[in-house]
Amino acid sequence: MTDTLSKSDDRLIVALDVPNALAGLELAQRIGDPVGFYKIGLGMLTGGGLALARELIDEMDKRIFLDMKLFDIGNTVEAAVKGLAHYGLDFLTVHGDPQVVRAAQEGKGSSDLKILAVTVLTSLDRDDLDQMMITPGDVQEIVVERARRAMAAGADGVIASPHEAAMIRALPEATGKLIVTPGVRPAGAETGDQKRVATPAKAISDGADHIVVGRPIKSAPDPRSAAEAILAELP
């Protein structure tokens, strides 16, 4: 696999947040050539998500971001990543705790799999963090510090909201690292359960390498046209 862009603009990653592999394949077929990169998340794992990943890679020449947000003791994370590294995936998420990141890097071995660290979920705000007994402080500062520590531990990049992309990109530790931003919504779109959002153009301008968009494309009457409209917004 390669980081070289194909005929599609792989800065856009479409989230296949659908119930099963058949629905995911149908959505990818409806979108067609404009999108070459798809995210498969935990919600589809029991609905054939890994089988869909293989089909999209082998039959449609697509790139895959597997969003598992792995979090466990080091030996378990290492073993899980070692198994997933054989699927030909591009990106895999783990929680951004340094010991988890280090274990994931051990597990991926010599594969081209990129380990992306989750900082703070884009559905969370300060009230949520208080409920979780997370250290007091500004959410952005917590995200940036978690990103710094994860990258120092060897993460190939981080997942962060568009609100933190510019600050993370400015970190010395971010040189050569990927920033992938969920919580991206076209102008005028509903935010849903996302609390820290931005437009596609803003996210890219602030330093994101890839944006992840789900519902605005999946729920559109014409998903292909919706994806093309988002791509047209990118600088």
C-alpha positions in Angstrom: 0.0 0.0 0.0 1.1 3.6 -0.5 0.3 7.1 0.7 0.2 8.3 -2.9 -3.1 9.7 -3.9 -5.0 7.7 -6.5 -7.5 9.2 -9.0 -9.7 9.9 -6.0 -8.8 12.6 -3.5 -8.0 10.5 -0.5 -8.1 13.4 1.9 -11.8 12.5 2.2 -12.5 9.3 4.2 -16.1 8.2 4.1 -17.4 6.5 7.3 -19.4 3.4 6.4 -21.5 3.7 9.6 -24.1 1.2 8.4 -25.4 -2.0 10.0 -23.6 -4.6 8.0 -21.2 -5.4 5.2 -23.8 -5.7 2.5 -25.1 -2.1 3.3 -21.5 -0.9 3.4 -20.7 -2.4 0.0 -23.9 -1.0 -1.5 -23.0 2.5 -0.2 -19.4 2.3 -1.6 -20.8 1.2 -5.0 -23.2 4.1 -5.0 -20.4 6.6 -4.3 -18.1 5.0 -6.9 -14.8 6.5 -8.1 -14.8 9.9 -6.4 -13.9 8.3 -3.0 -11.0 5.9 -2.5 -10.8 5.7 1.3 -13.4 4.3 3.7 -13.6 4.0 7.5 -15.0 0.8 9.0 -15.8 1.2 12.7 -16.6 -0.9 15.7 -20.4 -0.8 15.1 -19.9 -2.9 11.9 -17.4 -5.4 13.4 -20.1 -8.1 14.1 -21.8 -7.3 10.8 -18.9 -8.5 8.6 -16.7 -5.4 8.8 -13.4 -7.2 8.3 -14.8 -9.2 5.4 -16.0 -5.9 3.9 -12.5 -4.4 4.4 -11.0 -7.2 2.4 -13.6 -6.9 -0.4 -13.1 -3.2 -0.7 -9.3 -3.6 -0.8 -9.2 -6.6 -3.2 -12.1 -6.0 -5.5 -12.5 -2.2 -5.6 -8.9 -1.1 -4.9 -10.0 1.1 -1.9 -8.0 2.1 1.1 -9.4 1.2 4.6 -9.3 3.0 7.9 -10.3 0.5 10.7 -11.5 2.5 13.6 -11.4 0.0 16.5 -10.0 2.4 19.2 -8.2 -0.5 20.9 -7.6 -0.2 24.6 -6.3 -3.1 26.8 -3.1 -4.3 28.4 -0.1 -4.2 26.2 0.1 -7.9 25.4 -3.5 -8.0 24.2 -3.2 -4.8 22.1 0.0 -6.2 20.5 -1.7 -9.5 19.7 -4.8 -7.8 18.2 -2.7 -5.5 16.0 -0.5 -8.3 14.9 -3.5 -10.1 13.6 -5.0 -7.0 11.9 -1.8 -6.1 10.2 -2.3 -9.0 7.8 -5.5 -7.4 6.4 -3.8 -4.8 4.2 -5.3 -1.9 6.1 -4.0 1.6 5.9 -5.0 3.1 9.3 -5.9 1.5 12.7 -7.0 3.5 15.8 -5.9 2.8 19.4 -6.4 4.9 22.5 -3.7 7.5 22.8 -2.2 6.3 26.1 1.5 5.9 25.5 1.7 2.3 26.7 -1.1 1.3 24.3 0.6 3.1 21.4 3.9 1.4 22.1 2.2 -2.0 22.2 0.4 -1.3 18.9 3.6 -0.4 17.2 5.1 -3.6 18.3 2.2 -5.5 17.0 2.2 -4.0 13.5 5.8 -5.1 13.0 7.1 -4.3 9.5 3.7 -3.8 7.9 2.7 -0.5 6.4 -0.2 -0.1 8.8 -0.4 3.4 10.4 -1.3 3.5 14.1 -3.4 6.5 14.9 -4.0 7.6 18.5 -7.4 8.7 19.7 -7.0 11.9 21.9 -10.5 12.9 23.1 -13.6 11.8 21.3 -15.2 14.6 19.2 -18.6 13.8 20.9 -17.2 14.9 24.3 -17.0 18.3 25.9 -15.8 19.5 29.3 -19.0 18.4 31.1 -18.5 14.9 29.8 -14.9 14.8 30.9 -15.9 15.9 34.4 -18.4 13.0 34.5 -15.5 10.7 33.5 -13.2 12.2 36.2 -10.7 13.3 33.6 -8.1 15.8 34.8 -9.5 19.4 35.0 -8.6 21.9 32.3 -9.4 23.1 28.9 -10.4 20.4 26.4 -8.2 21.7 23.7 -5.2 21.7 26.0 -5.9 18.1 27.1 -6.2 17.0 23.5 -3.0 18.6 22.4 -1.1 17.2 25.3 -2.5 13.7 24.7 -1.5 14.0 21.1 2.0 15.1 22.0 2.5 12.2 24.3 1.1 9.7 21.8 3.3 10.8 19.0 6.3 10.8 21.3 5.4 7.2 22.1 5.6 6.3 18.4 2.1 6.9 17.0 2.0 7.5 13.2 -0.6 10.2 13.8 -3.6 11.2 15.8 -7.3 11.5 15.7 -8.5 14.9 16.8 -11.3 17.3 16.2 -10.9 20.2 13.7 -10.7 22.5 16.7 -7.3 21.2 17.7 -5.8 20.4 14.3 -3.8 23.6 14.0 -2.4 23.4 17.6 -1.4 19.8 17.1 0.2 20.5 13.7 2.4 23.2 15.4 3.9 20.6 17.9 7.5 19.6 17.2 6.4 16.0 17.7 3.9 16.3 14.8 6.6 16.6 12.1 5.9 13.9 9.6 2.8 12.7 11.5 -0.8 12.3 10.3 -3.8 14.3 11.6 -7.2 12.8 10.9 -10.3 14.7 11.8 -13.7 13.4 12.4 -16.5 15.8 13.4 -16.4 17.4 9.9 -19.6 18.8 8.6 -20.3 20.7 5.4 -21.6 24.2 5.9 -25.3 24.1 7.0 -25.3 20.4 7.9 -26.7 19.2 11.2 -24.0 18.4 13.8 -25.8 15.4 15.3 -23.9 14.1 18.4 -20.7 15.8 17.4 -19.8 18.8 19.7 -16.5 20.0 18.2 -17.0 20.4 14.5 -15.8 22.4 11.5 -16.2 22.5 7.7 -14.1 20.4 5.4 -12.1 23.3 4.1 -11.4 24.7 7.6 -10.2 21.3 8.9 -7.7 20.9 6.0 -6.6 24.5 6.2 -5.9 24.0 9.9 -3.5 21.1 9.3 -5.6 17.9 8.9 -4.3 15.4 6.4 -7.6 13.6 6.1 -11.2 14.4 7.1 -13.8 11.8 8.0 -17.4 12.3 6.9 -20.3 9.9 7.5 -23.9 11.0 7.9 -23.8 14.0 5.5 -22.9 11.5 2.7 -24.6 8.3 3.9 -27.9 10.1 4.5 -27.9 12.1 1.3 -30.4 11.3 -1.5 -27.4 11.0 -3.8 -24.3 10.0 -1.8 -21.9 10.3 -4.8 -23.0 13.9 -5.4 -22.7 14.7 -1.6 -19.1 13.3 -1.6 -18.3 15.3 -4.7 -19.6 18.5 -3.2 -17.4 18.0 -0.1 -14.4 17.3 -2.3 -15.1 20.5 -4.2 -14.8 22.4 -0.9 -11.3 21.2 -0.1 -8.5 23.7 -0.7 
